[in-house]
Amino acid sequence: MSDAIAFEAITKDFPGVRALEDVSFAVRGGEIHALMGENGAGKSTLLRILGGDHTPESGETIVAGIKVELATPHVALEHGIRVIYQEPNLVPGVSVAENLFVGRLPRRGLILDRRKLNAMAEREIERLGATFAPDDLLSDLSTAQRQMVEIGKALAANARILALDEPSSSLSSREVDHLFSVLRRLREDDVAIIYVSHRLAEVMTLSDRITILRDGRHVGTVETAATDEQALIRMMVGRDVDRLFAHTERDLGTPMLEVKGLTTERIADVSFSVRGAEVVGVAGLMGSGRSALARAIYGLDPIVAGSVAVDGRELAISGPGDAIRAGIALCPEDRKRDALVLQRSVAENVALTSQGRLARFGYIDRGREAELVDSYVRDLRIKTPDRDVLVVNLSGGNQQKVVLARALAMRPRVLILDEPTRGIDIGAKSEIYALIEELAASGMAIVLISSELVEVIGLADRIIVMRDGSMTGELAGATVTEEEILTLAMVPVIAPVIAPAALDITA
């Protein structure tokens, strides 16, 4: 196989940060080439250079043996390059067909030729093995289906080099399997695929070769069949990560958070409690109501029936302010949409909900603010040149750490973590897992929502399982398996099933 694209000595600087330095590697036609590294390693920057959004300070990009300057996204498209980012670049208010051929819609004179458009779209949809129709509105599609539209849009434009940034982060296991089958078919068609992911297991399953970046430098490129997960971790973080989960036995306190019959438009009759020093996991398939439960407790969704109590005191929650004053903090699932002010600094984001404690005589004490922010930057190992850097310029994993820092700065009694490690590399995950264990040991009550079952099992003392907005069961003990969780996640909602092990821990 010949090289479809090669990067030679690519260097890219941002104000105060060297994002890439002297990066060189090649991707062959007809291969799935994984790109891995810790958050801040330079993966997203390299993809944006490939897609024509960033111009490197030095180095060359060679496509099919020819040196090219990818000065704009349009130029990248002309060279058969399509980059699919985590945030979809689609138009929600129009049809699938119009999204597939946006900018290239067939016309008869000035009139859109919808019959021809739908016929063209049918061919692309069949190529994807998708089930949606050309005239379906994009806004009616699931996350996985929208991703298929993005891939179809790339193929309709005759892309020969396809790059995907964390494409499986919001997909169920069944949707991931379909994505993989589509990518494998594209590999057979000699498309070069660059696949960015933090998920070691899927990279080992899917890829032909793996390139590792660390701190903006190329550490190495290896054949997937000739390596293992531990070797990849060492390359990514520069050290061994022996144990992701270091669960310790803790003396649990009295119930700190009590939820009884909680009902909103999205969830129905949910009841559970979390004791001091306890981690309670919430598991379920996408759309099961996991995040809706967090939103209800935090006051983001109106409560129709039921109650929430902290330390035995029932709360009147009409908004997040009530939850915060009661000692509840939330790290939401979508950090960019629901948590961060991207065009503000690290300091402003971390201190946003702590300004009352930092104020003196009506003014923010900037010295106390700097001390607070610097302590969390240090303790959470947030990679930033300084506290005044805009959050939008940080990597996804470091943005997530800023969200966590702000929640901890509130000194909560109850901490709700919704997908706290989504899009985070293995090194940062191990740090956050250790922090969760440390917070629980300090007496904090923690609700952990995660789509990664291994994560829930490894961290939680008890696990509640949801389906269609209702609890279907509760599990506890070190012997819980993924199969047991999935069984409860897929059973019809009749009445909650309480596993025998769960009774011991709440007795």
C-alpha positions as CSV (number, residue, x, y, z in Angstrom):
1,M,0.0,0.0,0.0
2,S,1.2,3.5,-0.8
3,D,1.0,6.5,1.5
4,A,-2.2,8.4,1.0
5,I,-1.0,11.3,3.2
6,A,2.3,12.0,5.0
7,F,3.1,14.7,7.6
8,E,6.7,15.8,7.6
9,A,8.2,17.8,10.5
10,I,4.9,19.6,11.3
11,T,5.2,22.3,13.9
12,K,2.3,24.5,15.2
13,D,2.3,27.3,17.8
14,F,-0.5,29.0,19.6
15,P,0.0,32.0,21.9
16,G,2.1,30.7,24.8
17,V,1.8,27.1,23.6
18,R,3.7,24.9,21.2
19,A,0.9,22.4,20.2
20,L,3.0,20.3,17.7
21,E,6.7,20.0,17.3
22,D,8.4,18.2,14.4
23,V,5.7,15.6,13.9
24,S,6.2,13.1,11.1
25,F,4.3,10.0,10.1
26,A,2.3,8.6,7.2
27,V,-1.1,7.0,6.6
28,R,-1.5,4.4,3.9
29,G,-4.5,4.1,1.6
30,G,-6.7,1.2,2.6
31,E,-5.8,1.3,6.3
32,I,-7.4,2.4,9.5
33,H,-4.7,4.4,11.3
34,A,-5.5,5.2,15.0
35,L,-4.1,8.4,16.5
36,M,-3.8,8.4,20.2
37,G,-2.3,10.5,23.1
38,E,-3.2,12.2,26.3
39,N,-5.4,15.3,26.2
40,G,-3.2,18.2,25.0
41,A,-0.9,15.8,23.0
42,G,-1.8,17.6,19.8
43,K,-4.3,15.2,18.1
44,S,-7.0,17.8,17.5
45,T,-4.5,20.4,16.3
46,L,-3.2,17.9,13.7
47,L,-6.7,17.1,12.5
48,R,-7.4,20.8,12.1
49,I,-4.2,21.2,10.0
50,L,-5.4,18.3,7.9
51,G,-8.8,19.8,7.5
52,G,-7.4,23.2,6.5
53,D,-8.6,25.1,9.6
54,H,-5.0,25.7,10.9
55,T,-1.8,26.5,9.1
56,P,1.4,25.0,10.6
57,E,4.5,27.3,11.3
58,S,6.7,24.8,9.5
59,G,6.6,21.3,7.9
60,E,5.0,19.7,4.9
61,T,1.9,17.8,4.1
62,I,2.1,15.4,1.2
63,V,-1.1,13.9,-0.4
64,A,-0.7,11.0,-2.8
65,G,3.0,11.9,-3.2
66,I,2.5,15.6,-3.9
67,K,3.3,18.4,-1.5
68,V,0.2,20.5,-0.8
69,E,-0.7,23.6,1.2
70,L,-4.0,22.9,3.0
71,A,-4.7,26.6,3.5
72,T,-8.5,26.4,3.8
73,P,-11.1,23.7,4.4
74,H,-12.1,24.1,0.7
75,V,-8.6,23.3,-0.4
76,A,-8.6,20.2,1.8
77,L,-11.9,19.0,0.2
78,E,-10.4,19.5,-3.2
79,H,-7.7,17.0,-2.3
80,G,-10.2,14.5,-1.1
81,I,-9.8,15.1,2.6
82,R,-12.7,15.2,5.0
83,V,-12.4,15.6,8.8
84,I,-15.4,14.7,11.0
85,Y,-15.1,16.5,14.3
86,Q,-16.9,15.8,17.6
87,E,-19.3,18.7,16.9
88,P,-21.4,17.8,13.8
89,N,-21.1,20.2,10.9
90,L,-24.6,19.6,9.6
91,V,-27.8,21.6,9.1
92,P,-30.5,20.4,11.5
93,G,-33.5,22.0,9.8
94,V,-33.3,20.3,6.5
95,S,-33.4,16.7,5.1
96,V,-30.8,14.0,5.1
97,A,-30.4,14.3,1.3
98,E,-29.8,18.1,1.5
99,N,-27.1,17.5,4.2
100,L,-25.4,14.8,2.1
101,F,-25.0,17.1,-0.9
102,V,-25.0,20.6,0.7
103,G,-23.3,23.0,-1.7
104,R,-23.8,20.6,-4.6
105,L,-27.6,20.2,-4.8
106,P,-28.8,19.2,-8.3
107,R,-31.1,21.7,-10.0
108,R,-33.3,22.1,-13.0
109,G,-32.7,25.7,-13.8
110,L,-33.2,27.6,-10.5
111,I,-35.4,24.8,-9.0
112,L,-34.1,22.1,-6.8
113,D,-34.3,18.7,-8.5
114,R,-35.6,16.8,-5.5
115,R,-36.2,13.5,-7.3
116,K,-32.6,13.4,-8.5
117,L,-31.3,14.5,-5.1
118,N,-33.2,11.7,-3.3
119,A,-32.0,9.1,-5.8
120,M,-28.4,10.3,-5.2
121,A,-29.0,10.2,-1.5
122,E,-30.5,6.7,-1.7
123,R,-27.2,5.4,-3.2
124,E,-25.1,6.9,-0.4
125,I,-27.5,5.7,2.3
126,E,-27.3,2.1,0.9
127,R,-23.6,2.4,0.8
128,L,-23.6,3.2,4.6
129,G,-26.1,0.4,5.4
130,A,-28.2,3.0,7.2
131,T,-31.9,2.8,7.9
132,F,-33.0,6.5,7.6
133,A,-34.6,7.9,4.4
134,P,-33.4,10.8,2.2
135,D,-36.3,13.0,3.2
136,D,-36.0,12.4,6.9
137,L,-35.2,15.7,8.8
138,L,-31.8,15.7,10.3
139,S,-33.2,17.0,13.6
140,D,-35.2,13.7,13.9
141,L,-32.2,11.5,13.8
142,S,-30.2,10.0,16.7
143,T,-26.6,10.9,17.4
144,A,-25.4,7.7,15.7
145,Q,-27.5,8.4,12.6
146,R,-26.2,12.0,12.3
147,Q,-22.7,10.6,12.4
148,M,-23.6,8.3,9.5
149,V,-24.8,11.3,7.6
150,E,-21.5,13.0,8.3
151,I,-19.6,10.0,6.9
152,G,-22.0,9.8,3.9
153,K,-21.5,13.5,3.2
154,A,-17.7,12.8,3.1
155,L,-18.1,9.9,0.7
156,A,-20.5,11.7,-1.5
157,A,-17.8,14.3,-1.9
158,N,-15.4,11.5,-3.0
159,A,-13.2,11.7,0.1
160,R,-10.1,9.5,-0.1
161,I,-8.8,10.5,3.3
162,L,-11.3,10.4,6.2
163,A,-10.4,11.5,9.7
164,L,-12.8,11.0,12.6
165,D,-12.3,12.6,16.1
166,E,-13.7,10.5,18.9
167,P,-16.6,9.1,16.8
168,S,-17.8,6.6,19.3
169,S,-17.9,8.8,22.4
170,S,-21.7,9.2,22.3
171,L,-22.7,5.8,20.8
172,S,-24.1,2.6,22.2
173,S,-22.2,-0.7,21.7
174,R,-24.6,-1.7,18.9
175,E,-24.0,1.7,17.2
176,V,-20.3,1.3,17.6
177,D,-20.4,-2.1,15.9
178,H,-22.2,-0.5,12.9
179,L,-19.7,2.3,12.7
180,F,-16.9,-0.2,12.7
181,S,-18.5,-2.2,9.9
182,V,-18.9,0.9,7.8
183,L,-15.2,1.9,8.3
184,R,-14.0,-1.6,7.4
185,R,-15.9,-1.4,4.1
186,L,-14.3,1.9,3.4
187,R,-10.9,0.4,4.1
188,E,-11.6,-2.2,1.5
189,D,-12.4,0.6,-0.9
190,D,-8.8,1.9,-0.3
191,V,-9.9,4.9,1.7
192,A,-7.3,6.1,4.2
193,I,-8.9,6.4,7.7
194,I,-7.4,8.4,10.6
195,Y,-9.3,7.3,13.8
196,V,-8.8,9.4,16.9
197,S,-9.9,7.7,20.1
198,H,-9.1,7.3,23.8
199,R,-10.7,3.9,24.0
200,L,-7.9,1.4,23.9
201,A,-10.1,-1.7,23.4
202,E,-11.7,-0.3,20.3
203,V,-8.5,0.9,18.8
204,M,-6.9,-2.6,19.3
205,T,-10.0,-4.1,17.7
206,L,-10.3,-1.7,14.7
207,S,-7.0,-0.3,13.7
208,D,-4.1,-1.6,11.5
209,R,-1.5,0.8,12.9
210,I,-1.4,3.3,15.8
211,T,0.5,6.6,16.0
212,I,1.1,8.0,19.5
213,L,1.6,11.7,20.3
214,R,2.8,13.0,23.6
215,D,3.2,16.7,24.5
216,G,3.0,17.7,20.8
217,R,5.7,15.2,19.7
218,H,5.6,12.0,17.7
219,V,6.5,9.2,20.1
220,G,6.1,6.3,17.6
221,T,4.0,4.4,15.1
222,V,3.4,0.7,15.8
223,E,1.6,-2.2,14.1
224,T,-1.5,-2.9,16.1
225,A,-1.0,-6.7,16.0
226,A,2.5,-6.3,17.4
227,T,1.6,-4.3,20.5
228,D,-0.7,-4.4,23.6
229,E,-2.6,-1.9,25.7
230,Q,0.0,-1.6,28.4
231,A,2.7,-0.7,25.8
232,L,0.4,1.9,24.4
233,I,-0.3,3.4,27.8
234,R,3.5,3.7,28.5
235,M,4.0,5.5,25.1
236,M,1.1,7.9,25.8
237,V,1.8,8.9,29.4
238,G,5.5,8.1,29.7
239,R,5.0,5.7,32.6
240,D,3.1,2.6,33.7
241,V,-0.5,3.0,34.9
242,D,-0.7,-0.2,37.0
243,R,-4.2,0.0,38.3
244,L,-7.0,2.2,37.0
245,F,-9.3,1.4,39.9
246,A,-7.9,1.4,43.5
247,H,-11.2,0.8,45.3
248,T,-10.8,0.8,49.1
249,E,-13.2,-0.2,51.9
250,R,-14.7,2.9,53.5
251,D,-16.9,3.4,56.6
252,L,-20.1,4.7,55.1
253,G,-22.0,7.4,56.9
254,T,-25.6,8.2,57.2
255,P,-27.7,9.0,54.0
256,M,-26.5,12.3,52.7
257,L,-28.7,12.4,49.5
258,E,-32.2,10.9,49.5
259,V,-34.3,10.8,46.4
260,K,-37.9,9.6,46.8
261,G,-40.4,9.0,44.0
262,L,-38.7,11.7,41.8
263,T,-40.7,12.4,38.7
264,T,-40.2,14.9,35.9
265,E,-41.3,14.9,32.2
266,R,-38.3,12.6,31.6
267,I,-38.1,10.3,34.6
268,A,-40.8,8.5,36.7
269,D,-40.8,7.5,40.4
270,V,-37.1,7.2,40.9
271,S,-36.0,6.5,44.5
272,F,-32.5,5.9,45.9
273,S,-30.1,7.2,48.5
274,V,-26.4,7.9,48.8
275,R,-24.5,7.8,52.1
276,G,-21.5,9.8,53.1
277,A,-18.3,8.3,51.7
278,E,-20.3,6.3,49.2
279,V,-20.1,6.2,45.3
280,V,-23.4,5.2,43.7
281,G,-23.2,4.5,40.0
282,V,-26.1,5.2,37.6
283,A,-26.0,2.9,34.5
284,G,-28.3,2.5,31.5
285,L,-28.4,2.7,27.7
286,M,-28.6,6.0,25.9
287,G,-32.0,7.6,26.5
288,S,-32.5,5.7,29.7
289,G,-32.9,8.8,31.8
290,R,-29.5,8.9,33.4
291,S,-28.7,12.6,32.7
292,A,-32.4,13.5,33.2
293,L,-32.0,12.2,36.8
294,A,-29.0,14.4,37.4
295,R,-30.8,17.4,35.9
296,A,-33.8,16.9,38.2
297,I,-31.7,16.7,41.3
298,Y,-29.8,19.8,40.4
299,G,-32.9,21.8,39.6
300,L,-32.5,22.1,35.8
301,D,-35.7,20.1,35.1
302,P,-38.9,20.9,37.0
303,I,-39.9,18.3,39.5
304,V,-43.5,17.1,39.0
305,A,-43.6,14.7,42.0
306,G,-41.3,13.3,44.7
307,S,-38.6,14.8,46.8
308,V,-34.9,15.4,47.2
309,A,-33.3,15.7,50.6
310,V,-29.7,16.5,51.7
311,D,-28.7,15.5,55.3
312,G,-32.3,14.7,56.1
313,R,-33.7,18.1,55.1
314,E,-36.1,18.1,52.2
315,L,-35.3,20.7,49.6
316,A,-37.5,23.1,47.7
317,I,-35.6,23.0,44.4
318,S,-36.8,25.5,41.8
319,G,-33.4,25.9,40.1
320,P,-29.6,25.2,40.4
321,G,-29.2,27.9,42.9
322,D,-31.3,26.0,45.4
323,A,-29.2,22.9,44.8
324,I,-25.9,24.7,45.2
325,R,-27.0,26.3,48.5
326,A,-27.9,22.8,49.7
327,G,-24.4,21.5,48.9
328,I,-25.1,19.8,45.6
329,A,-22.7,20.2,42.7
330,L,-23.0,18.9,39.1
331,C,-20.5,18.2,36.4
332,P,-22.8,17.9,33.4
333,E,-22.5,15.5,30.5
334,D,-21.9,18.2,27.8
335,R,-19.2,20.4,29.1
336,K,-19.2,22.9,26.2
337,R,-22.9,23.4,26.1
338,D,-23.8,23.2,29.8
339,A,-20.8,23.9,31.9
340,L,-18.1,26.2,30.4
341,V,-17.9,29.8,29.3
342,L,-15.5,29.0,26.5
343,Q,-14.5,32.6,25.8
344,R,-13.6,33.3,29.4
345,S,-10.4,32.4,31.2
346,V,-9.5,29.3,33.3
347,A,-9.6,31.5,36.4
348,E,-13.1,32.9,35.6
349,N,-14.5,29.5,34.9
350,V,-13.1,27.8,38.0
351,A,-14.2,30.6,40.3
352,L,-17.6,31.3,38.7
353,T,-19.7,29.7,41.4
354,S,-17.4,30.7,44.3
355,Q,-17.5,34.5,43.9
356,G,-19.5,35.0,47.1
357,R,-16.7,33.5,49.2
358,L,-14.1,35.4,47.2
359,A,-15.7,38.8,47.5
360,R,-14.8,41.6,50.0
361,F,-16.8,44.7,50.3
362,G,-18.6,43.9,47.0
363,Y,-15.5,43.3,45.0
364,I,-13.7,40.0,44.0
365,D,-10.5,39.6,45.9
366,R,-8.2,38.7,42.9
367,G,-5.5,37.5,45.2
368,R,-7.8,34.9,46.9
369,E,-9.2,34.0,43.4
370,A,-5.7,33.4,42.0
371,E,-4.8,31.2,45.1
372,L,-8.0,29.2,44.7
373,V,-7.6,28.6,41.0
374,D,-3.9,27.9,41.2
375,S,-4.5,25.2,43.8
376,Y,-7.0,23.4,41.5
377,V,-4.8,23.8,38.5
378,R,-2.0,22.2,40.5
379,D,-4.0,19.4,42.2
380,L,-5.9,18.4,39.1
381,R,-2.9,18.8,36.8
382,I,-4.7,21.1,34.4
383,K,-2.4,21.7,31.4
384,T,-2.5,25.4,30.8
385,P,0.2,28.0,30.4
386,D,-1.5,30.2,33.1
387,R,-4.8,30.8,34.7
388,D,-5.7,33.6,32.3
389,V,-5.7,31.4,29.1
390,L,-9.2,31.2,27.5
391,V,-10.8,27.8,28.2
392,V,-11.6,27.4,24.5
393,N,-7.8,27.0,23.8
394,L,-7.5,24.0,26.2
395,S,-7.8,20.4,25.1
396,G,-11.1,18.5,25.8
397,G,-9.7,16.7,28.8
398,N,-8.3,19.8,30.4
399,Q,-11.6,21.6,29.8
400,Q,-13.2,18.7,31.7
401,K,-10.8,19.2,34.6
402,V,-11.8,22.9,34.7
403,V,-15.5,21.8,35.1
404,L,-14.5,19.4,37.9
405,A,-12.4,22.1,39.6
406,R,-15.3,24.5,39.6
407,A,-17.6,21.9,41.2
408,L,-15.0,21.1,43.9
409,A,-14.5,24.8,44.5
410,M,-18.1,24.9,45.7
411,R,-17.2,22.6,48.6
412,P,-20.1,20.3,47.9
413,R,-21.6,17.7,50.2
414,V,-23.0,15.8,47.2
415,L,-21.2,15.6,43.9
416,I,-22.9,14.4,40.7
417,L,-20.6,13.4,37.9
418,D,-22.2,12.9,34.5
419,E,-19.8,11.2,32.1
420,P,-16.7,12.7,33.9
421,T,-14.2,10.9,31.7
422,R,-15.8,11.3,28.3
423,G,-13.1,12.2,25.7
424,I,-10.3,11.9,28.3
425,D,-7.1,9.9,27.8
426,I,-6.1,7.0,30.0
427,G,-3.6,9.0,32.0
428,A,-6.1,11.6,32.9
429,K,-8.7,8.9,33.6
430,S,-6.5,7.3,36.2
431,E,-6.0,10.7,37.9
432,I,-9.8,11.4,38.0
433,Y,-10.5,7.9,39.3
434,A,-8.0,8.4,42.1
435,L,-9.6,11.8,42.8
436,I,-13.1,10.2,43.0
437,E,-11.8,7.7,45.5
438,E,-10.1,10.4,47.5
439,L,-13.3,12.5,47.6
440,A,-15.4,9.6,48.7
441,A,-12.8,8.8,51.4
442,S,-13.2,12.4,52.7
443,G,-16.9,11.7,53.3
444,M,-18.5,13.2,50.2
445,A,-21.5,11.5,48.7
446,I,-20.9,10.9,44.9
447,V,-23.4,10.0,42.1
448,L,-21.4,8.7,39.1
449,I,-23.2,8.5,35.8
450,S,-21.3,6.7,33.0
451,S,-21.8,4.8,29.8
452,E,-18.6,2.9,30.4
453,L,-19.7,-0.1,32.4
454,V,-16.2,-1.0,33.4
455,E,-15.9,2.5,35.0
456,V,-19.1,2.2,36.9
457,I,-18.2,-1.3,38.2
458,G,-14.7,-0.2,39.1
459,L,-15.7,2.9,41.1
460,A,-19.2,2.4,42.6
461,D,-20.2,0.8,45.8
462,R,-23.7,0.3,44.5
463,I,-25.2,0.6,41.0
464,I,-28.7,1.7,40.1
465,V,-29.8,0.8,36.6
466,M,-32.3,2.8,34.5
467,R,-34.4,2.2,31.4
468,D,-37.0,4.5,29.8
469,G,-36.8,7.0,32.6
470,S,-37.4,4.5,35.4
471,M,-35.2,2.4,37.8
472,T,-35.2,-1.3,36.8
473,G,-32.8,-2.5,39.5
474,E,-30.0,-2.0,42.0
475,L,-26.8,-4.0,42.2
476,A,-23.9,-4.0,44.7
477,G,-20.7,-5.8,45.5
478,A,-17.5,-6.5,43.8
479,T,-18.9,-9.4,41.8
480,V,-21.2,-7.3,39.6
481,T,-20.8,-8.0,35.9
482,E,-21.5,-6.1,32.8
483,E,-24.0,-8.8,31.8
484,E,-26.0,-8.2,34.9
485,I,-26.2,-4.5,34.3
486,L,-27.1,-4.9,30.7
487,T,-29.8,-7.4,31.6
488,L,-31.5,-4.8,33.9
489,A,-30.9,-2.0,31.4
490,M,-32.9,-3.9,28.7
491,V,-35.7,-5.4,30.8
492,P,-39.2,-4.0,30.5
493,V,-40.0,-1.5,33.3
494,I,-42.5,-3.1,35.6
495,A,-41.1,-2.9,39.1
496,P,-37.5,-2.3,40.3
497,V,-35.5,-5.5,40.8
498,I,-33.3,-5.4,43.9
499,A,-30.4,-7.8,43.8
500,P,-29.7,-9.6,47.0
501,A,-26.2,-8.1,47.3
502,A,-27.8,-4.6,47.3
503,L,-29.7,-5.4,50.5
504,D,-26.5,-5.9,52.5
505,I,-25.0,-2.5,51.9
506,T,-28.2,-0.5,52.8
507,A,-29.1,-2.5,55.9
